[in-house]
Amino acid sequence: MKLLHEIPEERFLTNAVLTLGSFDGVHLGHHRIFSTVLNTARRKGGDPVVITFTAHPRKVLTPRTPPRILTTAEEKLRAIKDCGIDTIIMLDFTLEMAAMSAMDFFNRIVLKRLGVIDVVVGYDHAFGRDREGTADFLREFSKSRGFAVTKVEPRNFSARPVSSTWVRAEIEDGNVAMAARLLGRHYTLSGKVAHGAGRGRVLGFPTANVVPDDPDKVIPGDGVYAVNAVIERSETRQGMLNIGVNPTFSSTGRTIEVNIFDFDRDIYDAHLSIEFVDRLREEIRFDSAEELVRQIHLDRRRALEILNPETGVDGYNETP
């Protein structure tokens, strides 16, 4: 993969087939756009290119109310690469860029430095000051600039267009299985393991307290989830995770705690990436620690059934 953080002054591509946008989430709708870029590039003998941004433009435009993001810059790069795009230009979105007209942006940022032969845009795409850079704008502009414009229709799921807003709402509601269908992969949340209250070990289910890398990342709604935990980007283990305030113990701060199955190593300060597979239940206040432990055994059994659909509970026979 060729990753650039600025567009070189000298042209380095001769027949770029380009799409540009924030692409937060890199969901199925974005997959359709990238697939169109690849197919158009093959047909025209061009180079597929994506221009995107390190941070969501709204974080620059409305810094006091930044958007909740679905993908960090690293996650976005990996997801775009997985779609088959080899050249990605990831720019820092600035207030100067936001103030540029669509024509100025396209002339200075795109046409002057890239040999564009086709621009692929989504059905609702817009860029430039006041979002004037629509598909219709590009088609009119292209008449005097010699490039083609390809408009991609929405990718529907259950007769509804897939969008970042929809994905975000499903995750915030805890519907991570539905979000995975819209994303084409499991939703992930990454962070460092920090010291917690230590109650999980006392209960017989030690947990790792995860502090997200990016405070703007969308966190799934409170509840218990079946998850995969990737330790230090290399070792994948199954587990279950609780998001919430631990009401049984009258806690007040919201925490993200994962119990990694059959695992008892010290991983404080380690990096974890959590893949949310499905929601098991809501967070509940129990009358006693013993009642909570009985439910945790049931949660583990159900999580193993979800995570190992072909083999069930993977040999786990403990009776709560």
Buried (B, 14 or more C-beta within 10 A) or exposed (E): EEEBEEBEEEEBBEBBBBBBBBBBBBBBBBBBBBBBBBBBBEEEEBBBBBBBBBBBBBBBEEEEEBBBBBBBBEBBBBBBBEBEBBBBBBBEBEEEBBEBEBBEBBBEBBBEBBBBBBBBBBBEBBBBBEEBBBBEBBBEBBEEEEBBBBBBEBBEBEEEBBBBEBBBBBBBBBBBBBBBBBBBBBBBBBBBBEEBBEBBEEBEBBBBBBEBBBEEBBBBBBBBBBBBBBBEEEEEBBBBBBBBBBEBEEEEEEBBBBBBBEBEEEBEEBBBBBBBBBBBBEBEEBEEEEEBBEBBBEBBBBBBBBBBEEEEBEEBEEEE
